[in-house]
Amino acid sequence: MKAKIRSALVACLCPLLLSLWACPVWTRAGEPITLTIRADQPGARINPAMWGIFFEDINFGADGGLYAELVKNRSFDFPEALMGWKTYTKRGGAGSARVEQDQPVTPQNLAYLRLYSGGSMGFGVVNEGFRGIGLKRGERYALSFYARNLGSRNPVIRVDLLGPGDRVLASTKFKKSGKEWEKHSATLESSATEAKGRLAISIEGPGTLDLDFISLFPEKTWKNRSDGLRADMVQMLADLKPGFLRFPGGCIVEGRYLTNRYQWKTTIGAPEDRELIINRWNDEFKHRPTPDYYQSFGLGFFEYFQLCEDIGAEPLPILNCGMACQFNSGELAPLDQLDPYIQDALDLIEFANGPATSVWGAKRAAMEHPAPFKLKMIGVGNEQWGPQYIERYARFAKALKERHPEIQLVSSAGPAPADDRFHFAWAKLRDLDAEIVDEHCYAAPQWFLDNAGRYDAYDRRGPKVFMGEFAAQSVAIASPKNRNNLECALAEAAYMTGMERNADVVRLSSYAPLFGHIDAWQWTPNLIWCDNLRIYGTPNYYVQLLFSRNRGDLVLPVALRDSPQAVAAGGIGLCTYKSAAEFKEVRVTRGSATLWSSNLAANADGWRPESAGSWSIRENAYRQSEPTAITTAFAGEKDWSDYTLSLKARKLDGSEGFIIIVRNSGPGSQVQWNLGGWGNKQHGIQVLSGGQDLIV
């Protein structure tokens, strides 16, 4: 029998890592441990698409993020029409800029810019981008815009990419514009790297021009598609090898009011024909008092389906069920007016799966994708609750199952994992023979540790579970202090082993939120953080990657047996390895009791430094100042057990990092956290016995 046993091993390994994090009892080196895996008694088959991605346009997730457009308010259709733009005068030029709506490029986006220059010098507007425009030296950028000339003169249009102090990083000119709307395009190459660049477009010479859809994209988008996606962000998703991609959310599905709910039909076709709306998260920014978050839908439903295809993920769209966000207005579409919402779901299935000869399949084919997208699942509503949701879900389920019994439906159990709303929803959905129930949970790490066995007692005959939004929270949601950290990531890993162990109940799982822009966020923590030039995965990202890229096939029974153990114990230590560093606020606690603390403002009493290096008290810290030294200072007693060590530390100099030691029971026998080791390229947790690594 061929079977992957990664899930079983991780189920054993993650509690071990969690024990190390809290530094309690470890198995004494050399004692026999028996791990029995019954490959001859396979249990539930694990859904190959179990580990997936949750995407929502929050924290500049789409516009300003995954959608690679660099110009904010490119069509001048924000309610504050010139938001993102300022007038721009060169060498004494003069003129005016105002927004008009007469004879627009497209009726879906009425506004455009009328630019008047009254002299021979330059006058125009400059765009700030999404918290700046990210430019890279030597990279090429695709510029396009629509223009028409209103006067008898023929002024020159100049476009500049600008750095600090209006330094020109790239420039191009257009010498002729017709009397009707005409699209212009060019390629610009930046001469410098700049995270906060700007784009300026101006008239040289007297004249009046109308301008619209002023757009700038990096030439190197994902798969080099025009009007495409930011390549490094997509690569982070592709690296996860996700089983599914849930979109477009999230609360964004519902909108604060039904008028600004997400409507998929307005997000397909030519980008110029997609109608901009305010983003559900617009008024919840933490970094800017003026709301400026709108949805251009340049990243629309076609692009979502295409992205799923690109990265090998099954699409899982979530559709509005006639309910606005219940945390906001809670507006309801009356039951006798629900048919348009149901029809939207039916039409989406046809758009995704229908033949190119069908009405909506033809629209997909017109976007150069005649083959179907192989949609298998649809979510009815997001995070809804109460009787109003149940009666709307029932009507959706009846209509969709009559027409498309092959499509699995995902229903909602509300925003919390165990409250009255949750229990009400589960009881009603079970009566309705719901197929997959979407559970959500944001909680402290301890909740995830305590609930690793949550699904052990679930009814095997009832609806299956989609853990559609979850993340461990170090503090209150959306607080600047709520950080992605190792404790949260490990707690999530422990919980994920419980989901995988119960693969006959839990079919799908996704962390949320996905992306966060460091200058434009409403929610923390996030799986992946970025700015205009860079991107990085958090510890939580690498937990998701571990599970998603090492998928199990079957759940196998596992038994762990070890011999009786002595209590693991030992003191603490601070070590520099080819580096200089300092340490302060060192405390050892057990529960609420303090076993030991070091008064480093006064002296180094209690520390036992090695002869190598240069240990001393400086500025209320214990400092080792020799940058090439490999040296340790020990403290504490060999009988200390079941304790937590806390301290602050920083590297000052040298080629590597520093090491934090616990459970030091004798020369070379200890557990240590190596930060900046191996040439300052990685971190690691090591268990030493007699100076030899047992686990890294």
C-alpha positions in Angstrom: 0.0 0.0 0.0 1.3 3.4 -1.0 0.5 6.1 1.6 1.9 9.4 2.7 2.4 9.6 6.5 3.4 13.3 6.7 0.3 14.2 8.6 0.8 11.6 11.3 4.4 12.7 11.8 3.5 16.4 12.0 0.8 15.5 14.5 3.5 14.2 16.7 6.1 16.8 15.9 4.0 19.9 16.4 3.2 19.3 20.1 6.9 18.7 20.5 7.7 22.1 19.0 5.0 23.7 21.1 6.6 22.2 24.2 9.9 23.7 23.2 8.3 27.1 22.7 7.1 27.1 26.4 10.3 25.3 27.5 8.7 22.7 29.8 9.5 18.9 30.0 11.4 17.2 27.2 12.2 13.6 26.7 15.7 12.9 28.1 18.2 12.1 25.4 18.9 8.4 24.8 15.6 7.1 26.2 13.8 4.8 23.8 10.6 6.1 22.2 8.3 3.8 20.1 6.2 5.4 17.3 3.8 2.9 15.8 2.1 3.8 12.5 -0.6 1.3 11.3 -0.3 1.6 7.6 -2.4 -1.6 7.4 -5.4 0.1 9.0 -6.0 3.3 6.9 -8.6 5.7 8.1 -10.3 8.6 6.3 -9.0 9.8 2.9 -7.7 13.4 3.1 -9.3 15.8 0.6 -6.5 16.6 -1.9 -7.8 20.2 -2.0 -8.0 20.5 1.8 -5.5 23.3 2.3 -6.4 26.4 0.4 -6.3 30.2 0.2 -8.8 32.8 1.3 -8.6 36.0 -0.8 -10.4 39.3 0.1 -9.7 42.9 -1.1 -8.7 44.1 2.3 -5.4 45.8 3.3 -4.8 46.8 -0.4 -5.2 43.1 -1.3 -6.4 43.8 -4.9 -6.1 47.4 -6.0 -2.7 48.5 -4.7 -1.7 44.9 -4.2 -2.3 41.8 -6.3 -3.7 43.8 -9.2 -0.6 45.4 -10.6 -2.1 48.7 -11.7 0.1 51.5 -10.2 -2.2 54.5 -10.7 -4.8 55.2 -8.1 -8.2 56.6 -9.5 -7.0 56.1 -13.0 -10.5 56.8 -14.4 -11.3 59.8 -12.1 -14.5 58.0 -10.9 -13.8 58.2 -7.1 -16.5 60.3 -5.4 -13.8 62.9 -4.7 -12.9 62.9 -8.4 -9.3 64.1 -8.1 -8.4 61.9 -5.2 -4.9 60.6 -5.7 -4.1 63.5 -8.1 -2.6 67.0 -7.7 -1.9 69.7 -10.2 1.6 69.8 -11.4 3.3 72.9 -12.8 6.7 73.0 -14.6 8.9 76.0 -15.1 6.2 78.6 -14.5 3.4 77.0 -16.5 -0.2 77.8 -15.7 -3.6 76.1 -16.3 -6.5 74.3 -14.7 -7.7 70.7 -14.1 -11.3 69.7 -13.6 -13.4 66.6 -14.0 -16.1 66.4 -16.6 -18.7 63.8 -17.7 -19.8 64.9 -21.2 -19.3 62.1 -23.8 -17.0 59.8 -21.7 -14.9 57.0 -23.0 -17.4 54.5 -21.6 -20.9 54.9 -20.0 -19.9 52.7 -17.1 -17.3 55.3 -16.0 -18.5 58.7 -16.7 -15.8 60.9 -15.3 -12.6 62.1 -17.1 -10.1 64.9 -16.7 -10.1 68.1 -18.7 -6.7 69.6 -18.6 -6.1 73.2 -19.8 -2.7 74.8 -20.3 -2.5 78.5 -20.8 1.1 79.0 -21.7 4.1 77.4 -23.4 5.4 75.8 -20.2 4.2 72.6 -18.7 1.0 72.1 -16.7 -0.6 68.9 -15.7 -1.4 66.5 -12.8 0.6 64.0 -10.8 -0.6 60.8 -9.3 0.6 59.5 -5.9 -0.2 55.8 -6.6 -1.2 53.4 -3.8 0.9 54.9 -1.0 3.5 55.6 -3.7 4.4 54.0 -7.0 7.0 51.2 -6.7 9.6 51.5 -9.4 12.7 49.3 -10.0 15.8 50.4 -11.8 16.0 48.9 -15.3 12.5 47.6 -15.2 10.1 48.6 -17.9 6.5 49.9 -17.3 3.6 49.9 -19.7 1.8 53.3 -19.9 -1.5 53.8 -21.6 -4.3 56.5 -21.5 -7.1 57.9 -23.6 -6.9 61.4 -24.9 -8.8 63.8 -27.1 -8.0 67.3 -28.3 -10.7 70.0 -27.8 -8.9 73.0 -29.4 -7.3 74.0 -32.7 -3.8 73.8 -31.2 -2.0 70.5 -31.0 -0.1 70.5 -27.6 2.5 67.9 -26.7 1.5 65.4 -23.9 4.5 64.6 -21.7 4.5 61.7 -19.1 7.2 61.4 -16.4 8.0 58.9 -13.7 9.2 61.0 -10.8 11.3 60.3 -7.7 12.0 62.5 -4.7 12.3 66.2 -5.4 10.5 65.7 -8.8 13.6 63.9 -10.1 12.7 62.4 -13.5 13.3 58.7 -13.6 11.7 58.1 -17.1 9.9 60.3 -19.6 8.1 60.1 -22.9 6.1 62.4 -25.2 3.1 62.2 -27.5 2.9 64.9 -30.2 -0.5 64.4 -31.6 -4.1 63.8 -30.3 -7.2 63.6 -32.4 -10.6 65.1 -31.8 -12.1 61.8 -30.8 -11.1 59.6 -27.9 -7.9 57.8 -28.9 -5.8 55.3 -26.8 -2.1 56.1 -26.5 0.6 53.8 -25.1 4.3 53.7 -24.5 7.0 51.9 -22.5 9.0 53.6 -19.8 12.2 52.3 -18.2 13.0 53.6 -14.7 16.5 54.8 -14.1 16.3 54.2 -10.3 14.6 52.1 -7.7 12.0 54.0 -5.8 9.2 52.8 -3.5 7.4 56.1 -3.4 7.5 57.2 -7.0 4.8 59.2 -8.8 3.5 59.6 -12.3 3.0 63.0 -13.9 1.1 63.8 -17.1 1.3 67.3 -18.5 0.6 69.5 -21.5 3.6 71.3 -23.1 2.3 74.4 -24.9 -1.2 76.0 -24.9 -4.2 73.9 -25.4 -7.0 71.8 -23.9 -7.1 68.0 -23.7 -9.4 65.4 -22.1 -7.7 62.5 -20.5 -9.0 59.2 -19.0 -7.9 55.7 -17.9 -4.4 56.8 -17.2 -2.7 53.5 -16.4 0.8 52.2 -15.6 1.7 48.6 -15.2 5.0 46.8 -14.7 5.8 45.0 -17.9 6.8 41.9 -15.8 3.4 40.9 -14.5 2.4 37.3 -13.7 2.9 35.4 -16.9 3.6 38.8 -18.5 -0.1 39.5 -19.1 -1.1 43.0 -20.0 -3.3 44.6 -17.3 -2.1 41.7 -15.2 -1.2 40.7 -11.6 1.8 41.5 -9.5 4.2 38.6 -10.2 5.9 38.2 -6.8 2.5 38.2 -5.0 1.1 35.5 -7.2 4.4 33.5 -6.9 3.9 33.4 -3.1 0.4 31.9 -3.7 1.7 29.4 -6.3 4.4 28.3 -3.9 1.7 27.2 -1.5 0.3 24.8 -4.1 -3.2 25.6 -2.7 -6.0 23.1 -3.2 -8.6 25.9 -3.6 -9.0 29.7 -3.8 -11.9 31.3 -2.0 -12.9 34.7 -3.3 -13.9 37.5 -3.3 -14.3 37.3 0.5 -15.2 37.9 3.2 -17.4 40.9 4.3 -16.7 42.4 0.9 -19.2 40.0 -0.5 -22.0 41.6 1.5 -21.1 45.3 1.5 -22.2 47.7 4.1 -25.4 48.1 2.1 -26.7 45.9 -0.7 -26.1 48.7 -3.2 -22.3 48.2 -2.7 -22.3 44.5 -2.4 -19.9 42.6 -4.7 -21.7 41.9 -8.0 -19.6 39.6 -10.3 -21.3 40.6 -13.5 -19.9 44.2 -13.2 -16.3 42.8 -12.9 -16.0 41.1 -16.3 -15.4 42.4 -19.8 -13.0 45.2 -20.8 -11.4 47.0 -17.8 -12.9 50.3 -19.1 -16.4 48.8 -18.8 -16.1 47.7 -15.1 -17.9 50.0 -12.7 -16.0 51.2 -9.7 -17.6 51.1 -6.2 -16.5 51.9 -2.7 -14.7 49.2 -0.8 -16.4 47.6 2.2 -13.3 48.3 4.2 -12.9 51.9 3.1 -13.5 53.6 6.4 -11.5 51.3 8.6 -8.0 52.3 7.6 -5.5 52.8 10.5 -3.0 54.8 8.6 -4.9 57.6 6.8 -7.8 59.8 8.0 -9.2 60.3 4.5 -10.8 57.1 3.1 -9.4 56.3 -0.3 -10.1 52.6 -0.8 -12.3 51.7 -3.8 -12.6 48.7 -6.1 -11.8 49.2 -9.8 -12.5 45.5 -10.4 -9.5 45.3 -12.8 -9.1 42.1 -10.8 -12.5 40.6 -11.4 -14.2 37.3 -11.6 -12.5 36.2 -14.9 -9.1 37.0 -13.5 -9.9 35.1 -10.3 -10.9 32.0 -12.3 -7.8 32.4 -14.4 -5.6 32.7 -11.3 -7.1 29.5 -10.0 -6.2 27.8 -13.2 -2.7 29.2 -13.2 -1.8 27.9 -9.7 -3.8 24.7 -9.8 -6.4 25.6 -7.2 -10.1 24.8 -7.4 -12.3 28.0 -7.5 -14.6 28.6 -4.6 -16.6 31.8 -5.2 -18.8 33.2 -2.4 -21.9 35.0 -3.5 -24.3 37.5 -1.8 -27.5 35.8 -0.6 -29.5 39.0 -0.3 -28.0 40.1 3.0 -25.7 43.1 3.6 -23.0 42.8 6.3 -24.7 42.0 9.6 -22.0 43.9 11.5 -23.0 47.0 9.6 -26.5 47.7 8.2 -27.8 44.1 8.1 -30.0 45.2 5.2 -32.1 42.4 3.7 -33.5 41.8 0.3 -37.1 40.7 0.8 -37.7 37.0 0.2 -40.0 37.8 -2.7 -37.2 39.8 -4.4 -34.5 37.2 -4.0 -34.7 35.8 -7.5 -32.1 38.2 -9.0 -29.6 37.0 -6.4 -30.3 33.4 -7.2 -30.1 34.1 -10.9 -26.7 35.7 -10.4 -25.5 32.4 -8.9 -27.0 30.3 -11.8 -25.4 32.7 -14.3 -22.0 32.4 -12.6 -22.1 28.7 -13.0 -22.8 29.1 -16.7 -20.0 31.7 -17.0 -17.6 29.3 -15.4 -18.7 26.0 -16.9 -21.1 26.6 -19.7 -20.3 26.0 -23.4 -19.0 28.9 -25.5 -22.4 28.8 -27.2 -24.3 29.7 -24.0 -25.1 33.3 -23.1 -22.6 33.6 -20.3 -20.2 31.0 -21.6 -19.9 33.2 -24.7 -18.9 36.1 -22.5 -16.1 33.9 -21.1 -15.0 32.9 -24.5 -15.0 36.5 -25.7 -12.3 37.0 -22.9 -10.2 34.4 -24.8 -11.0 31.4 -22.6 -13.4 29.2 -24.5 -12.7 26.2 -22.2 -14.7 25.9 -19.0 -13.1 26.7 -15.6 -14.4 23.5 -14.0 -16.3 25.1 -11.1 -17.3 22.5 -8.5 -18.3 24.6 -5.4 -20.2 27.8 -4.6 -20.6 29.5 -1.2 -24.1 31.0 -0.4 -23.5 34.1 1.7 -20.5 35.0 3.9 -20.4 34.7 7.7 -24.2 35.2 7.9 -26.3 34.0 10.8 -29.8 33.8 12.2 -33.3 32.8 10.8 -33.0 35.3 8.0 -30.0 33.6 6.6 -31.4 30.1 7.0 -34.5 30.9 5.0 -32.5 32.6 2.2 -30.0 29.7 2.1 -32.9 27.2 1.8 -34.2 29.0 -1.3 -30.8 29.2 -2.9 -30.1 25.5 -2.2 -33.4 24.4 -3.7 -32.9 26.4 -6.9 -29.2 25.6 -7.4 -29.5 21.9 -6.6 -32.5 21.5 -9.1 -30.4 23.0 -11.9 -26.9 22.0 -10.9 -26.8 19.0 -8.5 -23.1 18.6 -9.4 -22.2 21.8 -7.6 -21.5 21.5 -3.9 -22.9 24.3 -1.7 -21.1 26.0 1.2 -23.2 27.5 3.9 -22.4 29.7 6.9 -22.3 29.0 10.6 -21.7 32.7 11.5 -18.7 34.6 12.7 -17.8 32.6 15.9 -17.0 29.0 16.6 -19.2 28.2 19.5 -21.8 30.9 20.3 -25.6 30.8 20.1 -25.5 31.9 16.4 -23.2 29.0 15.6 -25.3 26.3 17.3 -28.5 27.7 15.8 -27.0 27.6 12.3 -25.6 24.1 12.7 -28.9 22.6 13.9 -30.9 24.2 11.0 -28.3 23.4 8.3 -28.2 19.8 9.5 -32.0 19.6 9.0 -31.6 21.1 5.5 -29.0 18.4 4.6 -26.4 21.1 4.0 -23.2 19.8 2.3 -20.4 21.9 3.7 -20.6 24.4 6.6 -18.2 27.3 6.8 -16.8 27.9 10.3 -14.8 31.0 11.3 -12.6 31.6 14.3 -10.1 34.4 15.4 -8.9 33.7 18.9 -5.9 33.6 21.2 -3.3 30.9 20.6 -4.4 29.0 23.6 -7.8 28.5 22.1 -6.3 26.7 19.1 -4.1 24.5 21.4 -7.1 23.7 23.6 -9.2 22.8 20.5 -6.8 20.6 18.5 -9.3 17.8 19.2 -12.4 19.9 18.4 -13.5 17.7 15.5 -12.9 14.4 17.2 -16.5 14.4 18.5 -18.3 15.8 15.4 -21.0 13.7 13.8 -19.5 11.7 11.0 -22.8 11.5 9.1 -23.6 15.2 9.2 -22.5 18.1 7.0 -18.8 18.5 6.3 -16.7 21.4 7.6 -14.9 24.2 5.9 -12.7 26.1 8.3 -13.0 29.1 6.0 -11.4 31.8 8.2 -9.0 31.3 11.1 -6.0 32.9 12.6 -4.5 33.0 16.1 -4.4 36.5 17.5 -1.7 37.7 19.9 -3.9 40.6 21.1 -7.2 42.2 20.0 -8.1 42.0 16.3 -6.9 44.9 14.2 -4.6 46.3 16.9 -1.2 47.6 15.7 0.3 45.3 18.4 -1.4 42.2 17.0 1.6 40.6 15.3 2.3 37.5 13.3 4.5 35.5 15.6 5.8 32.0 16.2 3.5 31.3 19.1 0.5 32.0 16.9 1.9 30.0 14.0 2.6 26.9 16.1 -0.8 27.1 17.7 -2.4 27.1 14.3 -0.2 24.2 13.3 -1.4 22.2 16.3 -5.0 22.9 15.4 -4.4 22.0 11.7 -3.2 18.5 12.8 -6.6 18.1 14.4 -8.4 19.1 11.2 -6.3 16.7 9.2 -6.7 13.9 11.7 -10.5 14.4 11.2 -10.4 14.5 7.4 -13.7 12.6 7.2 -15.3 15.7 8.8 -13.1 18.6 7.8 -12.8 18.9 4.0 -11.4 22.5 3.5 -9.4 25.0 5.4 -8.0 28.5 4.8 -6.2 31.1 6.9 -7.4 34.7 6.7 -6.7 37.5 5.9 -4.2 36.7 3.1 -2.4 40.0 2.2 -1.5 43.1 4.1 0.2 46.3 2.8 2.5 47.8 5.5 1.2 51.3 4.7 -2.5 50.5 4.1 -4.0 47.9 6.4 -7.3 47.5 8.3 -6.6 44.1 9.9 -3.8 42.2 11.5 -2.2 39.7 11.4 -2.0 38.7 7.8 -0.5 35.7 6.1 1.7 37.7 3.7 3.0 41.3 4.1 4.2 43.5 1.3 5.1 47.1 0.4 5.3 48.6 -3.1 8.6 46.7 -3.9 9.0 43.8 -1.5 7.0 40.8 -0.1 7.6 38.3 2.7 5.8 35.4 4.3 5.1 35.3 8.0 5.7 32.3 10.3 2.0 31.5 9.7 2.6 31.4 5.9 5.3 28.8 6.4 3.0 26.7 8.6 0.4 26.8 5.7 3.2 25.9 3.3 4.3 23.0 5.4 0.9 21.4 5.3 -0.1 22.3 1.8 3.1 21.2 0.1 3.3 17.9 2.2 -0.2 16.6 1.7 -1.2 13.3 3.2 -3.4 10.8 1.3 -4.8 8.9 4.3 -5.2 9.3 8.0 -3.3 6.4 9.7 -3.6 5.4 13.3 -0.5 6.4 15.3 0.6 5.4 18.8 3.5 7.0 20.7 5.1 5.1 23.6 8.1 6.1 25.6 9.8 4.9 28.7 9.4 6.6 32.1 11.1 9.9 32.1 13.0 11.9 34.6 11.7 15.5 34.9 13.5 17.7 32.4 15.3 20.5 34.2 18.2 22.9 34.0 19.3 26.5 34.1 19.5 29.2 31.4 22.2 30.8 29.3 23.0 33.7 27.0 25.5 33.0 24.1 27.1 35.0 21.4 28.4 33.2 18.4 31.0 35.3 16.4 29.0 38.3 17.4 28.5 41.0 20.0 25.1 41.4 21.6 23.3 42.7 24.7 20.5 41.3 26.9 18.2 42.8 29.4 14.9 42.3 31.4 15.8 38.6 32.0 13.2 36.8 34.0 12.4 33.1 34.8 8.8 32.4 35.8 6.6 29.4 36.6 3.0 30.4 36.3 2.6 33.6 38.2 5.7 33.0 40.4 9.1 34.5 39.6 11.9 32.0 40.0 14.7 34.4 39.2 15.3 37.8 37.7 18.5 39.7 37.0 18.9 43.3 38.2 21.1 44.4 35.3 20.8 48.0 36.3 23.0 47.3 39.3 25.2 44.2 38.7 25.6 40.9 37.0 25.1 38.8 40.2 24.0 35.3 39.4 25.7 35.1 36.0 28.6 32.7 35.3 30.3 34.0 32.2 32.9 31.9 30.4 36.5 33.4 30.2 36.2 34.1 26.5 34.6 37.3 25.3 34.0 40.5 27.2 30.9 40.5 29.5 29.9 43.6 31.4 27.0 45.7 32.5 26.3 48.7 30.3 23.2 50.9 30.1 21.0 48.5 32.1 22.0 45.6 29.9 24.3 42.6 30.1 26.6 43.1 27.1 29.1 40.9 25.4 31.1 43.4 23.3 33.7 41.2 21.5 32.3 40.8 17.9 34.2 37.6 17.1 33.7 35.8 20.4 32.0 32.5 20.9 31.1 32.6 24.6 28.2 31.9 27.0 27.1 33.3 30.4 25.0 30.8 32.4 22.6 31.3 35.3 20.2 29.4 37.4 20.0 25.9 38.9 20.0 22.4 37.5 16.7 21.5 39.2 14.7 24.3 37.6 11.8 22.8 35.6 8.6 23.7 33.9 9.5 27.4 33.5 9.3 30.2 31.0 12.3 32.4 30.2 11.6 35.9 28.9 14.1 38.6 28.0 15.0 41.3 25.4 18.1 40.9 23.2 19.7 42.5 20.2 22.8 41.9 18.1 25.4 44.7 18.1 28.1 43.5 15.8 29.7 40.4 14.2 29.0 37.9 11.4 26.4 35.7 13.1 23.7 36.1 15.8 23.1 35.0 19.4 21.7 32.0 21.2 19.2 31.7 24.1 19.6 28.6 26.3 17.2 26.8 28.5 17.4 23.4 30.3 21.2 23.5 30.8 21.8 20.5 32.9 25.6 20.2 32.4 28.3 20.8 29.9 26.9 20.6 26.4 23.5 19.4 27.5 20.8 22.0 26.8 18.1 23.3 24.5 18.9 26.4 22.6 17.3 28.9 20.3 19.9 29.9 17.7 18.9 33.3 16.1 20.9 34.4 13.1 23.0 31.2 12.9 24.6 29.4 10.0 26.2 32.5 8.5 23.3 34.7 9.8 21.0 33.1 7.2 18.5 31.2 9.4 17.2 30.5 12.9 16.9 27.1 14.5 16.0 25.3 17.7 18.7 22.8 18.8 18.7 20.0 21.5 22.2 19.2 22.6 23.5 16.3 24.5 27.2 16.2 25.3 27.6 19.0 22.8 26.0 17.1 19.9 22.9 18.2 18.1 20.0 15.7 18.5 17.3 17.9 16.9 17.6 21.0 14.8 
